[in-house]
Amino acid sequence: MINIVNKRYWFFGFSFLIIIPGLIALIIWGLPLAIDFTGGSHLEVQFSEGQRPSPAEVVALYEEFEIDDPQIQSAGTDEISARSKPINETTKNMLVAEMANRFNSEVTVLRFELVGPSVGAEVAQRAAYAVGLATLGILVYISFAFRGVRHAFRYGIAAIIAMLHDVLVVVGIEAILGHFLGWEVDSLFLTALLTVIGFSVHDSIVVFDRIRENNRILRHLDYETLVNHSIVQTLDRSINTQLTVLLALLAVLLFGGITTRHFVTILLIGVFSGTYSSIFNAAQILVVWEYKEWKTWFRKRSSQSA
């Protein structure tokens, strides 16, 4: 039988290697926030077929109107999405008219939104509340669901640690991608993050449930062997289930267009991280906790030094 639990510190180390660069990027560059949080305007327009300008041309047009640092993206074959500092209705109409004149095309406004800074702050606050409430709910639910198992609260804590692992991976990679690709944190990013949290906890519960069942049937086994046996039993199911999700997301990423690329990329990263943390981190945390291995970490180091 594959001995996964025996290599738990290798898996913990690999997780740290993935998380640390993202944390460094987060400290140095931070998260680039979209107008959903900072306030600003979002304009989406559609051009006549074959007449859509390049994003660089639209950026130049915005700068002529003294609107600095606009974020311009092409969408589909004939649409442009523009995010910028707040502009009023009059400026918007002038921009659209100039687009039609300069690019010799009919321009249709598909969407125009103006978000104030106070609204952005409220969205950020509610997002923080949502993540905090989800975390508390997960802890309470798992502790209650596993109430028949000794130290049931450990399962809830282990699931939350694995979930935080996935959140740190996603947020850290978002900081890196935001710096190099110009991607911004918007409401869709929060949707992806909450979805990742759900996938992560679901995978952990699958493994934990098998541990609970085996704890009743295989009482003669020591805890480490029992956990390893449970992981191996659920390994095929976890991989096959997540593989179908990853393949579907990959198809959307390749053929879904630029408007969904950021959202789907974050989901891909998060689902993969959630599968890894559930198999290689969450259950192993239970083993470390069961044997209180942290008491021997520094003792072993001291013995080796001596």
C-alpha positions in Angstrom: 0.0 0.0 0.0 1.2 3.5 -0.8 2.4 5.3 2.4 1.3 8.9 1.9 1.1 9.9 5.6 4.7 8.8 6.2 5.8 11.6 3.8 3.6 14.3 5.4 6.5 16.7 6.1 7.5 16.6 2.5 4.0 17.6 1.5 3.9 20.3 4.2 7.2 21.6 2.8 5.9 21.7 -0.7 2.9 23.7 0.4 5.2 26.3 2.0 7.3 26.5 -1.2 4.1 27.3 -3.1 2.7 29.8 -0.6 5.8 31.8 0.3 6.4 33.4 -3.2 2.8 34.5 -3.2 3.0 36.0 0.2 6.2 37.9 -0.8 4.4 39.2 -3.9 1.4 40.1 -1.7 3.6 42.1 0.7 5.6 43.8 -2.1 2.9 44.5 -4.7 -0.3 43.9 -2.9 -3.6 43.1 -4.7 -4.6 45.3 -7.6 -8.2 46.2 -6.8 -10.8 46.7 -9.5 -13.5 49.4 -9.4 -15.7 47.1 -7.5 -13.6 48.1 -4.5 -11.9 51.3 -5.3 -14.7 53.0 -7.2 -14.6 54.0 -10.9 -16.5 53.5 -14.1 -16.9 50.5 -16.3 -17.9 51.0 -20.0 -18.6 48.1 -22.4 -19.3 49.0 -26.1 -19.9 47.0 -29.2 -18.5 48.0 -32.6 -19.7 47.2 -36.1 -18.4 43.8 -37.3 -14.8 44.0 -38.3 -14.4 47.6 -37.1 -13.3 47.1 -33.5 -10.1 49.1 -32.6 -7.2 47.7 -30.7 -7.0 48.2 -26.9 -4.0 50.5 -27.4 -6.1 52.8 -29.6 -8.8 53.0 -27.0 -6.2 53.7 -24.3 -4.9 56.6 -26.4 -8.4 58.0 -26.7 -9.0 57.9 -23.0 -5.8 59.7 -22.3 -6.8 62.4 -24.7 -9.8 63.0 -22.4 -7.3 63.2 -19.5 -8.5 59.9 -18.1 -5.3 58.2 -16.9 -4.5 54.5 -16.5 -7.6 53.0 -18.1 -7.8 49.2 -18.2 -8.9 48.2 -21.7 -9.7 44.7 -22.7 -11.1 43.3 -25.9 -14.1 40.9 -25.6 -15.3 38.6 -28.2 -14.8 39.8 -31.8 -16.5 43.2 -31.6 -16.6 44.4 -28.0 -14.3 46.5 -25.8 -14.4 46.6 -22.0 -13.0 49.8 -20.4 -12.4 50.4 -16.7 -11.2 53.7 -15.5 -11.5 56.4 -12.8 -15.0 57.8 -12.4 -16.5 59.6 -15.4 -19.9 61.2 -15.7 -22.6 60.7 -18.2 -21.5 63.6 -20.3 -17.9 62.4 -20.6 -19.2 58.9 -21.4 -21.3 60.2 -24.3 -18.4 62.2 -25.6 -16.2 59.1 -25.5 -18.7 57.0 -27.4 -19.2 59.7 -30.0 -15.5 60.1 -30.6 -15.1 56.3 -30.8 -17.7 56.2 -33.6 -16.1 59.1 -35.4 -12.5 58.1 -35.1 -12.9 54.4 -35.8 -15.6 54.8 -38.4 -18.0 52.4 -36.8 -21.4 52.2 -35.2 -20.9 52.0 -31.4 -23.5 50.5 -29.1 -23.2 50.9 -25.3 -23.8 47.6 -23.7 -23.0 48.5 -20.2 -22.1 51.6 -18.2 -21.6 51.5 -14.4 -20.3 54.1 -12.0 -19.2 52.8 -8.6 -18.3 55.2 -5.8 -15.5 54.5 -3.2 -18.1 54.1 -0.4 -19.8 51.4 -2.4 -16.5 49.7 -3.0 -15.6 49.8 0.7 -19.0 48.2 1.5 -18.4 45.4 -1.0 -15.0 44.7 0.6 -16.5 44.7 4.1 -19.3 42.3 3.1 -16.8 40.0 1.3 -14.7 39.8 4.5 -17.9 39.0 6.5 -18.8 36.3 4.0 -15.4 34.6 4.3 -15.5 34.8 8.1 -19.0 33.5 8.3 -18.2 30.6 6.0 -15.2 29.7 8.1 -17.2 29.7 11.3 -20.0 27.7 9.7 -17.6 25.1 8.4 -16.0 24.7 11.9 -19.4 24.3 13.6 -20.8 22.0 10.9 -17.8 19.6 10.8 -17.5 19.5 14.6 -21.2 18.6 14.8 -21.2 16.1 11.9 -18.2 14.2 13.5 -19.5 14.5 17.1 -19.4 10.7 17.5 -15.6 10.7 16.9 -13.0 11.4 19.5 -11.7 15.0 19.3 -14.3 15.9 16.7 -13.3 19.6 16.7 -9.9 18.6 15.3 -11.5 17.7 12.1 -13.0 21.1 11.8 -9.7 22.8 12.6 -7.9 20.6 10.1 -10.4 21.4 7.4 -10.1 25.1 8.0 -6.3 25.0 7.9 -6.5 23.2 4.6 -9.0 25.8 3.4 -6.7 28.6 4.5 -3.9 26.9 2.6 -6.0 27.1 -0.6 -7.0 30.7 0.1 -3.3 31.7 0.5 -2.3 29.9 -2.7 -5.1 31.6 -4.7 -4.5 35.1 -3.2 -0.7 34.8 -3.6 -0.9 33.7 -7.2 -3.4 36.5 -7.8 -0.9 39.0 -6.5 1.7 37.6 -8.9 -0.6 37.5 -11.9 -2.0 40.9 -11.1 1.5 42.4 -11.2 2.6 40.8 -14.4 -0.7 40.5 -16.3 -2.6 43.5 -14.9 -5.5 41.3 -13.6 -7.5 43.0 -10.9 -9.4 41.7 -7.9 -13.2 42.2 -8.5 -16.4 40.6 -7.4 -15.9 37.6 -9.8 -12.6 36.9 -8.0 -14.4 36.7 -4.7 -17.0 34.4 -6.3 -14.2 32.2 -7.4 -12.5 32.3 -4.0 -15.7 31.3 -2.2 -16.2 28.5 -4.7 -12.7 27.2 -4.0 -13.4 27.3 -0.3 -16.4 25.1 -0.9 -14.5 22.6 -3.1 -11.7 22.4 -0.5 -13.9 21.7 2.4 -15.9 19.1 0.4 -12.8 17.2 -0.5 -11.6 17.2 3.1 -14.9 15.9 4.4 -14.7 13.0 1.9 -11.4 11.9 3.4 -12.5 12.6 7.0 -15.7 10.6 6.6 -13.7 7.6 5.5 -11.4 8.0 8.5 -14.5 8.0 10.7 -15.9 4.8 9.1 -12.5 3.0 9.3 -12.1 4.1 12.9 -15.1 1.9 13.8 -14.1 -1.0 11.6 -10.3 -1.1 11.9 -9.8 -0.4 15.6 -6.8 -2.6 15.8 -4.8 -0.3 13.5 -2.7 2.6 14.9 -4.0 6.0 14.0 -1.3 6.8 11.3 -1.9 3.6 9.5 -5.7 4.1 9.7 -5.5 7.6 8.2 -3.1 6.4 5.4 -5.5 3.6 4.6 -8.4 6.0 4.4 -6.6 8.4 2.1 -5.6 5.6 -0.2 -9.2 4.3 -0.3 -10.5 7.8 -1.3 -7.6 8.7 -3.6 -9.2 7.4 -6.8 -12.5 9.1 -6.1 -10.9 12.4 -5.2 -8.7 12.5 -8.3 -11.4 11.4 -10.7 -14.0 13.8 -9.4 -11.6 16.8 -9.5 -10.2 15.7 -12.9 -13.6 16.1 -14.5 -14.0 19.6 -13.0 -10.5 20.6 -14.1 -11.1 19.3 -17.6 -14.4 21.3 -17.8 -12.6 24.4 -16.6 -9.8 23.9 -19.0 -12.2 23.8 -21.9 -13.8 27.0 -20.7 -10.4 28.6 -20.3 -9.3 27.7 -23.9 -12.6 28.4 -25.7 -14.6 30.7 -23.4 -13.0 34.0 -24.4 -11.1 36.7 -22.5 -14.0 37.8 -20.4 -14.0 34.6 -18.4 -10.2 33.9 -18.5 -9.4 35.5 -15.1 -12.3 33.9 -13.3 -11.7 30.4 -14.7 -7.9 30.6 -14.1 -8.5 31.3 -10.4 -10.9 28.4 -10.2 -8.4 26.1 -11.9 -5.7 27.0 -9.4 -8.0 26.8 -6.5 -9.6 23.4 -7.4 -6.2 21.9 -7.9 -4.9 23.3 -4.6 -8.0 22.1 -2.8 -7.5 18.6 -4.1 -3.9 18.6 -3.0 -4.5 20.1 0.4 -7.4 17.6 1.2 -5.3 14.6 0.3 -1.8 15.6 1.4 -2.4 18.2 4.2 -5.7 18.0 5.9 -5.6 14.4 7.1 -1.9 14.6 7.9 -2.6 17.4 10.2 -4.8 15.0 12.2 -1.9 12.6 12.6 0.5 15.4 13.7 -2.2 16.5 16.2 -2.9 13.0 17.4 0.7 12.3 18.3 1.5 15.9 19.3 4.6 15.8 17.1 5.4 19.4 17.6 6.7 18.5 21.0 9.5 16.6 19.3 10.4 19.0 16.5 13.0 21.0 18.4 14.0 18.0 20.5 15.1 16.1 17.3 16.9 19.2 16.0 18.7 19.6 19.3 19.7 15.9 19.3 21.0 16.1 15.7 23.1 19.2 16.7 24.6 17.4 19.6 
